Amino acid sequence: MTRAVLLAIALACLLPLAAHAAPPEVDGRAYIVQDARTGEVLAASHAHARLPIASITKLMTVLVTLEHRKLTDVVSVDPRAAAVGESTVGLRGGEQLTVRDLVKAALIQSANDAADALALSVAPDFPAFAALMNAKAAALGLRDTHFVRPDGLDAPGHVSSAADVTKLGRVVMRTSFVRETVRQETSSIAGGRTLHTWDDLLSAFPQTIGVKTGHTGLAGWCQVAAARGRGVTVYATLLGSPTRAERNDDLESLLIWGLAQFRVVPAVQLGRVYTTAAVGYGKAPLELVARRPLLTVARLVRPLTENVVAARGVSLPVHQGDVLGRVEIRRGSRLVGTRDLVASRTINKPSLIGRVRWTTGRTLHHLGNLF
């Protein structure tokens, strides 16, 4: 026996009103909100517009570097990296630092000199390293992206999109050291340097877990951010915000809205009777219940479907806990999870005398109905 039930009504009761609302209005050139588990886009505006991305670029610089260097490798700072301006940690030509320290400087304080030092430890010059960055972008399917510099300073043709940098952020966050680094508001590295993050959301919105800010004259104020709720992580990227404060406020609003689209719900519950099976001999039907509960993350506009698969009848004896079916939970065509359905009680097979008495009684009953 198969039975399908749509759980949308139950989920609608469990999800907050914010889940039904449209995404908040933001002031920027482009944005996107995305489910980290599935990549599903929850909301977007101009998500594939090719725009400057400033220091978000450093995510790709770090990703490429870590494919060629170990965190414990020691880098001698190239004078070309030491000469770069704007946001820096004051590296000196010939100074030696580990890749670990340079990555922390590039990601926490968004240091241009650290990013350039990493690049020049891998390639002979910036164009050669940019070629590696673009090859990686192509491999990741970042079709809106083209890199020119490893630091993200304004340069003709150095562009990406909200969709692409969100995907890049999700990829680079698979590296444990990156995840640990981008959550730090401060840190220390060689040379007595103390790093301070540009990511204001780490303190303003505690659910934030990273990932990277950026700002130049052409790019405006940009950021790809990730926030974790119960059972779900949401990414929000905003490009081209007019001010740092507006970027922070708008991103926080997008993250709050994105997290509100999801709730952990009891898709399979203990104590609930999912179906019954006939046992014969005049006995009450056997109730089938779940052996274990199932909690899952649900989104209102993607309701779950419950499918019960079990026999209509069972042979005796049956013992409490015997597996007699299953319940399947799906989101569209995707199987979210299954749980065994088991007998809720033990029912013994009647004795021979008992079976004879029941059969005789049934026969007499049918004969009586004939007259």
Secondary structure as the mmCIF struct_conf table of DSSP 4:
data_model
#
loop_
_struct_conf.conf_type_id
_struct_conf.id
_struct_conf.beg_label_comp_id
_struct_conf.beg_label_asym_id
_struct_conf.beg_label_seq_id
_struct_conf.end_label_comp_id
_struct_conf.end_label_asym_id
_struct_conf.end_label_seq_id
STRN STRN1 THR A 2 LEU A 6
HELX_RH_AL_P HELX_RH_AL_P1 ALA A 8 LEU A 14
BEND BEND1 LEU A 15 LEU A 15
HELX_RH_3T_P HELX_RH_3T_P1 LEU A 17 ALA A 19
TURN_TY1_P TURN_TY1_P1 HIS A 20 HIS A 20
BEND BEND2 ALA A 21 ALA A 21
HELX_LH_PP_P HELX_LH_PP_P1 ALA A 22 GLU A 25
BEND BEND3 GLY A 28 ARG A 29
STRN STRN2 ALA A 30 ASP A 35
TURN_TY1_P TURN_TY1_P2 ALA A 36 THR A 38
STRN STRN3 VAL A 41 SER A 45
BEND BEND4 HIS A 46 HIS A 46
TURN_TY1_P TURN_TY1_P3 ALA A 47 HIS A 48
STRN STRN4 LEU A 51 LEU A 51
HELX_RH_3T_P HELX_RH_3T_P2 ALA A 54 THR A 57
HELX_RH_AL_P HELX_RH_AL_P2 LYS A 58 HIS A 68
TURN_TY1_P TURN_TY1_P4 LEU A 71 THR A 72
STRN STRN5 VAL A 74 SER A 76
HELX_LH_PP_P HELX_LH_PP_P2 VAL A 77 ASP A 78
HELX_RH_AL_P HELX_RH_AL_P3 PRO A 79 ALA A 82
TURN_TY1_P TURN_TY1_P5 ALA A 83 ALA A 83
BEND BEND5 GLU A 86 SER A 87
TURN_TY1_P TURN_TY1_P6 GLY A 93 GLY A 94
STRN STRN6 GLN A 96 THR A 98
HELX_RH_AL_P HELX_RH_AL_P4 VAL A 99 ILE A 108
BEND BEND6 GLN A 109 GLN A 109
HELX_RH_AL_P HELX_RH_AL_P5 ASN A 112 VAL A 122
BEND BEND7 ALA A 123 ASP A 125
HELX_RH_AL_P HELX_RH_AL_P6 PHE A 126 ALA A 139
TURN_TY1_P TURN_TY1_P7 LEU A 140 GLY A 141
TURN_TY1_P TURN_TY1_P8 ARG A 143 ASP A 144
STRN STRN7 HIS A 146 HIS A 146
BEND BEND8 VAL A 148 VAL A 148
BEND BEND9 PRO A 150 ASP A 151
TURN_TY1_P TURN_TY1_P9 PRO A 156 GLY A 157
STRN STRN8 VAL A 159 SER A 160
HELX_RH_AL_P HELX_RH_AL_P7 ALA A 162 VAL A 172
TURN_TY1_P TURN_TY1_P10 MET A 173 ARG A 174
BEND BEND10 THR A 175 THR A 175
HELX_RH_AL_P HELX_RH_AL_P8 SER A 176 VAL A 182
TURN_TY1_P TURN_TY1_P11 ARG A 183 ARG A 183
BEND BEND11 GLU A 185 GLU A 185
STRN STRN9 THR A 186 ILE A 189
TURN_TY1_P TURN_TY1_P12 ALA A 190 GLY A 192
STRN STRN10 ARG A 193 HIS A 196
BEND BEND12 TRP A 198 TRP A 198
TURN_TY1_P TURN_TY1_P13 ASP A 200 ASP A 200
HELX_RH_AL_P HELX_RH_AL_P9 LEU A 201 ALA A 204
BEND BEND13 PHE A 205 PHE A 205
TURN_TY1_P TURN_TY1_P14 PRO A 206 GLN A 207
STRN STRN11 THR A 208 THR A 216
TURN_TY1_P TURN_TY1_P15 GLY A 217 ALA A 219
STRN STRN12 GLY A 220 GLY A 229
TURN_TY1_P TURN_TY1_P16 ARG A 230 GLY A 231
STRN STRN13 VAL A 232 SER A 241
BEND BEND14 PRO A 242 THR A 243
HELX_RH_AL_P HELX_RH_AL_P10 ARG A 244 ALA A 260
TURN_TY1_P TURN_TY1_P17 GLN A 261 GLN A 261
STRN STRN14 PHE A 262 VAL A 268
TURN_TY1_P TURN_TY1_P18 LEU A 270 GLY A 271
STRN STRN15 VAL A 273 ALA A 277
STRN STRN16 ALA A 278 ALA A 278
TURN_TY1_P TURN_TY1_P19 TYR A 281 GLY A 282
HELX_LH_PP_P HELX_LH_PP_P3 LYS A 283 PRO A 285
STRN STRN17 LEU A 286 ALA A 290
BEND BEND15 ARG A 291 ARG A 292
STRN STRN18 LEU A 294 ARG A 299
TURN_TY1_P TURN_TY1_P20 LEU A 300 VAL A 301
STRN STRN19 ARG A 302 ARG A 302
STRN STRN20 LEU A 304 ALA A 310
BEND BEND16 ARG A 312 ARG A 312
STRN STRN21 GLY A 313 GLY A 313
HELX_LH_PP_P HELX_LH_PP_P4 SER A 315 SER A 315
BEND BEND17 LEU A 316 LEU A 316
HELX_LH_PP_P HELX_LH_PP_P5 PRO A 317 PRO A 317
STRN STRN22 VAL A 318 VAL A 318
TURN_TY1_P TURN_TY1_P21 GLN A 320 GLY A 321
STRN STRN23 VAL A 323 ARG A 331
TURN_TY1_P TURN_TY1_P22 GLY A 332 SER A 333
STRN STRN24 ARG A 334 ALA A 343
BEND BEND18 SER A 344 ARG A 345
STRN STRN25 ILE A 347 ILE A 347
HELX_LH_PP_P HELX_LH_PP_P6 ASN A 348 SER A 351
HELX_RH_AL_P HELX_RH_AL_P11 LEU A 352 LEU A 370
#
